């Protein structure tokens, strides 16, 4: 089996954050969250990382990140091209918003030929998550068995605004369903969500949620293409400028068909991210504390 690789979703626009948050500095030696994620992945045993980015951001990523990684891990860029659509579909005029993480996943199909894990660039997952996922991928159970590391819902919220999460249903360690909820927030001591900002529903704070920390085989690209086609046929005419399809939805739709299985692993590590600019001070403080506690060296990439 080929050595499993790490794929990082880094092509988002950061509209709520107000900038290219994937490489925004949060460490006291000029690091972004992605620096710490790649450091953790190398420590766990990963040898190669693919960065899904927009082509126009390549120079910024090279300057801020990948030039430092030479000698530590192999790096390859994957460009998420919004005009690259299956089935002869054409990008609508005026579309700026990316098609979502399912499309980003599908963009890997020509370059990633080995088992891989995929995660967000702007989320910190903790060291154990990478070790857990690499162990799972090295088992090589089956092309049709995927993996997921999940986190408790109440540990993944932002104090700065609402978030979207894929809430998971799990039975005997296997994922049985994923429901993508939007506008999740704390309210009067409870966690509530709404799809329309009119009716609100309470959620279980201990529910396991997907934070886009998945383990796949290349078989997933066929699945992504099939679901993208269905999505475009159903949604493109209705909402041509903003419709999107995300990996938790992809998995949820797939589980209904019964042809794939997703093994669920949980992490006790702390998760945090920068959904909003107001989240940044907390993230900066956390990484400073990690360095004081010697979880990370001051200079991650000192040769």
C-alpha positions in Angstrom: 0.0 0.0 0.0 1.2 3.6 -0.7 1.9 5.7 2.3 -1.2 7.6 3.3 -1.1 11.4 2.7 -2.6 14.5 4.2 -4.9 16.7 2.2 -5.7 20.2 3.5 -8.7 22.2 2.4 -7.3 25.7 1.9 -9.3 27.2 -1.0 -12.0 28.9 1.0 -12.8 32.6 0.7 -13.0 33.4 4.4 -15.9 35.8 3.9 -17.0 35.8 7.5 -13.4 36.1 8.7 -12.6 39.0 6.3 -9.4 37.7 4.7 -7.2 34.7 3.7 -7.5 33.1 7.2 -5.8 29.9 6.0 -2.4 31.6 6.3 -3.2 34.3 8.8 -0.6 34.5 11.6 -1.7 33.1 15.0 1.6 31.8 16.4 4.3 34.0 18.1 6.9 33.0 15.5 4.8 33.9 12.5 2.9 30.6 12.2 -0.7 30.0 10.9 -2.9 27.2 12.2 -1.9 25.2 9.1 1.8 25.2 10.3 0.8 23.5 13.5 -1.5 21.0 11.7 1.3 20.0 9.3 3.8 19.8 12.2 1.3 17.4 14.0 0.9 15.3 10.9 4.7 15.0 10.4 5.0 14.0 14.1 2.3 11.3 13.5 4.1 9.9 10.5 2.7 11.5 7.4 5.2 12.0 4.6 3.3 14.1 2.0 0.8 16.9 2.1 -1.5 18.2 -0.7 -2.8 21.8 -0.3 -6.0 22.5 -2.1 -5.9 26.2 -3.0 -6.9 28.7 -5.6 -4.3 29.2 -8.2 -4.2 33.0 -7.6 -3.1 32.3 -4.0 -0.1 30.1 -4.8 2.5 32.8 -4.3 1.1 33.8 -0.9 1.1 30.1 0.2 4.7 29.7 -1.0 5.9 32.7 0.9 3.9 32.2 4.1 4.1 28.4 4.3 5.6 26.0 1.8 9.0 27.5 1.4 9.6 26.7 5.1 8.6 23.0 4.7 11.4 22.0 2.4 13.2 19.0 4.0 10.3 18.3 6.4 7.5 16.9 4.2 6.8 16.6 0.4 4.3 19.3 -0.7 2.1 19.4 -3.7 -0.6 22.0 -4.7 -4.0 21.1 -6.0 -5.9 23.9 -7.6 -9.6 24.1 -7.1 -10.9 25.5 -10.4 -14.5 26.6 -10.2 -15.0 26.1 -13.9 -14.0 22.4 -13.5 -17.4 20.7 -13.3 -18.6 17.2 -14.1 -21.2 16.3 -16.7 -20.7 19.2 -19.0 -22.1 21.7 -16.5 -20.9 25.3 -17.0 -20.1 27.8 -14.2 -22.8 30.5 -14.1 -21.7 34.0 -15.0 -21.0 36.1 -11.9 -20.3 33.1 -9.7 -17.6 34.0 -7.1 -18.4 31.6 -4.2 -16.6 28.2 -4.4 -18.8 25.1 -4.9 -18.1 23.6 -1.4 -15.8 21.0 0.1 -17.2 18.1 -2.0 -16.0 19.9 -5.1 -12.7 20.6 -3.4 -12.4 16.8 -2.7 -13.2 16.0 -6.3 -10.5 18.3 -7.4 -7.9 15.9 -6.0 -8.9 13.1 -8.4 -6.0 13.5 -10.8 -3.2 13.8 -8.3 -4.1 11.7 -5.2 -3.7 8.0 -5.8 -3.1 6.8 -2.3 -5.3 6.5 0.9 -5.5 10.0 2.5 -7.0 12.0 5.2 -8.5 15.4 4.6 -9.1 18.3 7.0 -9.6 22.1 7.1 -6.8 24.6 7.0 -8.2 26.9 9.6 -9.1 24.3 12.3 -6.8 23.0 15.0 -7.5 19.3 15.7 -4.9 18.3 18.3 -2.0 15.8 17.9 -3.9 12.6 18.7 -6.3 13.1 15.8 -3.6 12.7 13.2 -2.1 9.6 15.0 -5.6 8.0 15.2 -6.3 8.6 11.5 -2.9 7.4 10.2 -3.3 4.2 12.2 -6.8 3.7 10.6 -5.5 4.4 7.1 -2.6 2.0 7.5 -5.0 -0.8 8.3 -6.3 -0.7 4.7 -9.6 -2.3 5.7 -11.3 -1.9 2.3 -11.6 0.7 -0.5 -15.2 1.1 0.6 -14.5 1.7 4.3 -13.8 5.3 5.2 -12.9 6.9 8.6 -13.9 10.0 10.6 -12.6 11.6 13.7 -15.4 13.5 15.5 -15.6 16.0 18.3 -18.3 16.9 20.9 -20.6 19.6 19.6 -20.2 21.8 22.7 -16.4 21.8 22.2 -16.7 23.2 18.7 -18.7 26.4 18.9 -17.6 30.0 18.5 -18.4 32.8 21.0 -18.3 35.2 18.1 -21.2 34.0 16.0 -23.1 31.0 14.7 -21.4 28.0 12.9 -22.4 25.1 10.7 -21.8 21.5 11.8 -22.5 18.0 10.5 -24.2 16.3 13.5 -23.5 12.6 13.4 -25.6 9.5 14.2 -23.4 6.6 15.3 -24.2 3.0 16.0 -21.5 0.5 17.2 -18.7 2.7 16.0 -20.1 3.1 12.5 -21.7 6.3 11.1 -25.3 5.8 10.3 -26.2 9.4 9.3 -25.0 13.0 9.1 -27.3 16.1 9.4 -25.8 19.4 8.3 -27.1 22.1 10.6 -26.6 25.8 10.1 -26.7 28.8 12.5 -25.7 26.8 15.6 -25.1 28.9 18.6 -25.5 29.0 22.4 -28.7 30.6 23.7 -29.9 30.8 27.3 -27.6 27.9 28.4 -28.7 25.7 25.5 -27.3 24.9 22.0 -29.8 25.7 19.3 -29.8 25.8 15.5 -31.9 27.0 12.6 -32.0 26.6 8.9 -34.1 29.7 8.3 -33.6 31.9 11.4 -37.3 31.6 12.1 -37.7 28.2 13.8 -35.1 27.1 16.3 -34.3 23.5 17.4 -32.3 22.4 20.5 -29.3 20.1 19.9 -27.6 17.7 22.2 -24.3 19.4 23.4 -22.6 16.0 23.6 -23.5 15.0 20.1 -20.6 14.0 17.9 -20.0 16.3 15.0 -17.9 16.2 11.9 -15.2 18.8 11.7 -14.1 17.7 8.2 -11.5 15.3 9.6 -12.0 12.3 7.2 -10.0 9.3 6.0 -10.6 8.2 2.4 -9.4 5.9 -0.3 -9.3 7.1 -3.9 -12.7 5.3 -4.4 -14.3 8.4 -2.9 -13.7 10.4 -6.1 -16.2 8.4 -8.0 -18.7 8.9 -5.2 -18.0 12.7 -5.2 -18.5 13.0 -8.9 -21.8 11.1 -8.8 -23.1 13.3 -5.9 -21.9 16.5 -7.5 -23.8 15.7 -10.6 -27.0 15.1 -8.6 -26.4 18.3 -6.7 -25.9 20.4 -9.9 -29.0 18.9 -11.6 -31.1 19.7 -8.5 -29.7 23.0 -7.2 -27.9 25.0 -9.9 -30.9 26.5 -11.6 -32.5 27.4 -8.2 -29.4 29.1 -6.7 -26.7 29.6 -9.4 -24.5 32.0 -7.4 -24.5 30.5 -3.9 -25.4 26.8 -3.9 -22.7 24.5 -2.5 -22.2 20.9 -1.5 -20.1 19.8 1.5 -18.4 16.6 2.5 -20.7 15.8 5.5 -23.7 16.0 3.1 -21.8 13.8 0.6 -21.3 11.2 3.4 -24.9 11.5 4.6 -26.3 10.9 1.1 -23.9 8.0 0.6 -24.9 6.2 3.8 -28.5 6.1 2.6 -27.3 4.0 -0.4 -25.5 1.5 1.8 -22.5 0.9 -0.4 -19.9 2.5 1.8 -19.2 2.4 5.6 -17.6 5.1 7.8 -15.8 4.0 10.9 -16.1 6.7 13.6 -13.3 7.6 16.0 -13.4 10.3 18.6 -10.8 12.8 19.9 -10.4 14.1 23.4 -8.1 16.8 22.1 -9.2 20.4 22.2 -10.6 21.7 18.9 -10.6 25.4 18.0 -10.6 27.5 14.8 -11.0 31.0 13.3 -14.4 31.2 11.9 -14.6 34.9 12.8 -11.9 37.5 13.2 -13.0 37.8 16.8 -11.9 34.2 17.4 -8.3 35.1 16.7 -7.2 36.4 20.2 -8.2 33.1 21.8 -6.4 31.1 19.2 -3.3 33.2 19.6 -3.4 32.6 23.4 -3.8 28.9 23.0 -0.7 28.4 20.8 1.3 30.6 23.1 0.3 28.4 26.0 1.1 25.2 24.0 4.7 26.5 23.4 5.1 27.4 27.1 4.0 23.9 27.9 6.6 22.6 25.4 4.0 20.9 23.2 5.6 22.7 20.3 9.1 24.3 19.9 9.3 28.1 19.5 10.5 27.6 15.9 8.6 24.7 14.3 10.7 24.6 11.1 14.2 25.1 12.5 16.6 22.9 10.6 
